[in-house]
Amino acid sequence: MAKRFDQARPFTTLAIVAVVWLVAPVAIKHFVRASFFEFTAPITLAEARITELQDYWHLRTHSQRELISAGVDLARVNASYALSVQQNAALQNDVARLQQMLRMPAPPHFRLEPARVARRDFSAWWQRLTIAKGRNYGITVGSPVVYADGVVGRVSEVQAMTATVDLISSQSVRLAAFFEGETRPVSYQGGINPNFGPAKGIVEFVPLDISLAPGETKRLQTSGLGGEFPAGLTLGRVTHLQPSGDGLFQTGVVSLNPNLDELLEVTVLCATD
């Protein structure tokens, strides 16, 4: 009898802890949660630093010829980016001039804050990243996170030295979008994604006159409505459309970039006054 009681003791303790947590005030829950993240932040940052050290020693194993070849390729890419920067500056000047002529309100301005990915958490419940920057770099909840190929997601939680990013594949991310070449807004939301398999999203309220030929895909991009994300950033490619239940619109499947789960660096767009 005593042996059965000893075996049941862990489950009893767990049940008591669960009940206490359910009846605890919200302020205490918030404090415990924040304290846990702050306590584990140094471990997360240490993991990121160890990964960087592993990458460094891996690069040290390359031959001098390989490093020279990589340097030449990098110089070509830098030259291409330098030209793109000049073209972008000219386009921004043209946009500013047109906005002044048409008396249009200026779009929101962002400060670019690059950040290292410290941890990935992909499951049936979570689609998120932890980055190695937080309040210490002025990052706030709701800040857009992007990379070279488009949108990564949105900052959902901020700690002292880290921040949590909900990926665009997460169901918690919903925003207005445009089809490329269109001006009518549609609704994008992250989908239900399995542990293994390509990430997908859902597009809703698509006008009936937008169609896809067999094998055709259309680029879905941010609309800029609401000022949360800048306009024109890639969300993914719409691969399938079908009539919605009410017959007034269409719904579709959005194929997201498979590189989302392999990112090492991202950029947080911090709003400036």
N, C-alpha and C positions, 0 to 999 in steps of 0.2 A: 504493500500500500504506500509506503514511504517512497518507494522507487517511482511509482506512478506520479506521485505529487511532485517529485523532483523533475520528472520529464515534462510535466505540464507547467512548471514555474516560468520558463521563458515565454510561453504563449500568454500566460496571465499577465506578466510584466508588460509585454507588448500591447495587450489590450488596454491595460491601465494607462500607458503612455498615449495611446491613440485617443482614448476618451479625454484625457487631460488636454491634449492638443486641440481637440474639437471644441472644448468649452473655454479655451484660453482666449482672452481679449485679442482683438486684431492688432493692437499696438505691440503686444508681447510677441505675437507671431512674426510681425514685421521686424522687430528687433532681433529675434533669434535667427531669422533668415539672413538678414544683413550681416550679423556677426559671423555666421557660418561662411558666407562668401568672402568676407574680409580675412577670416582665419585661413581659408584654403587658397587665397590669392597668391601668396609666396610660392606655394607648391606648383600652381599653374604656371607662374612666371619662370620657375626653375626648370620645368619641363620644356618650355619654349627655348630657354637658353641652352639646354642640353641638346635639343634638336639642331639649333644653329651651330653648336660646336661640332656635332656629327657631320653636318654639311660642310663645315670648314675643312675638317680632316679628310673628308671624301674628295674635296677639290684638290687637296694637297697630293693625292695619289695620281692625278692626271699628269701626263708628260708635258714637257715644255712646248712641244709642237702643238698639242691639243689646246693648250692655253693661248698660244699665239693665234691659232685659227679662231678660237672663241672671241679673242680680242678684236680681230678683223671684222667678224660678223657683228659684234657689238658696236663698232665704229660706224658700220653701215646703217644700223638701226638708229643710232644717235643722229646721224646726218638726216635721215628721213624724218625723225621727230623734230629736229630743228626747223626743217622746212614747214612741217605741220604747225608748229608753234607760230611761225610768222604768218601763215595763212589764217590761223585762228584769230590772231590779233587783228588782222585786217577785217575779218568778218565781224568781230565784236565791235569794231569802230563803225562799220556800216550799220549794224543793228542799233547801236546807240544813236547814230544820226537819224535813222528812220523813226525811232521811238520819240526823239525830240521833235521831229517834224509833225508826227501824228499825235503828239501829246499823250502817248501811251505810258502807263505806269511801268516803272522799271521792274524787271524780274528780281526775285530774291537773290542775294549774294551769299556765297558759301566760302568758308575757309577749308582748304583741303588738309586733312590730317591723316597721313599714312599710318597704318598699324599692322603689327605682326599677328598672325593667327596663332593663338596659344593652344586651343583645344577645339575638337570637333565633337558634336553630340548629335548623331543621326539615329533615329529610331522611329517606331510607329507613332510615338507621342511628340518627339522633339525633332526639329530641323533647325539647328542653330550652331553658332560659332562663339567662341570666347576669344576676344582680342586683348592684347597686352597693353591697353591704354584705357583710362577711365576718367574720373573727375580731375585727375592731376593734369590732363591735357584739354580740359574744357569740353569733353564729350557729354552730351545730354541725351535723355530718353527721347526717342522719335527721330534721331538724326539718320538720314539716309546713308547707306553704305554701298559703295560701287567698286568696280574694278574695270580692267581694260575692255571687257566684252559686255559691259552693261551693269545691271543692278544686282547686288548681292543680297540686300535685305534692309532691315531697319533695326536700330538699337532699341532693345526692349528693357534692359536693366543696366544700370551704371553703378560700379563700385569705385573705391578709391583708386585702384591701379588696374582694374580690368573692366570690361563691358561685355554684355551678352547681346548677340546679334541674331534675330530671327530671320532665317533665310526666306527668300521669296517662294520657296517650295513649302513653307509652313502655312497652315490654315489660318494663322493669326494675322497674316499679311493680306490686306485688301486695299486696292487703290484703283483710281481711274486711269484708263489707258486709251491709246489710239492704235488702229491699224495703220501701218505705214502708207502714207498718201491719203489718209482719211482725216477728217476733222470732227467726226461724231464720236463722242466718248463711249467706251464700253467699260465693264467692270472686270477686273482681274482678281483672283484669289488663289492662294496656294492650295494644292490638292492633298489627297491622302496618299502618301508615298510609302512603299514597302522598304524594308531595311536594305534589300538588294534589288537594284533596278534603277532605271533612269528617272530623274526627278521630273515631275509634271505639275502643271497648274491648270486652272479652269478659267475660261473667259465666258462672261454672261452678257445678256442684253445686246447681242450683236444684231444689227439691222438685217432684215431678210434679203436685201439686195447684195450683200457681201457673200461671195461664194468661193469655193476652192475647187479647182480642177483636180482630177485624179493624180495623186503624187505631188500636187502643189502645196506649198506652205506660204504663209504670210507672216511678216515680222510684226510683232506686237511691241509697242514702245510706250514709255511714260508720257502722259498728257501734259504734265505741268500744272494741272488744275489743283487748286488748294495750296500750292507753293511748297508742298512737302518734298517732292522730287523735281529736279529740273526736267524740262520736256526733252523728248528725243532719245532717252536712254533705253537700250534694248532690255526687254523682259524675257523674250523667248520667241519661238516660232509656232504659230497656230497650225496644227496638222490635221484637224478634223472639226467639222461643224455639223450640227444637227438641230432641227427645230426644237424649241423648248416646249414645256408642257402646255403653256397657254397659247402657243401658235403665233404669238406676236413678235417674238425674237428668236435668236438662235443661241445655243451654247456650244462650247468647243473645248478641245484639249490643247494645252500649251506645252510644247516640249522645251524644257529648260536646258541651259548649257551644262553638259556633264562635268565641266571643270569646277563647278561650284563646290564639290566635296574634296577638291585637291588644292584649294587656294592657300598660299603661304602669306601673301600680303594683300590688304584691302585698303580702301581710302574712305574715311568718314567725312561727310559733308557737314561741317558745323556752321549753322546759320550765324551771320554777322549782322549787326545793327546798321 
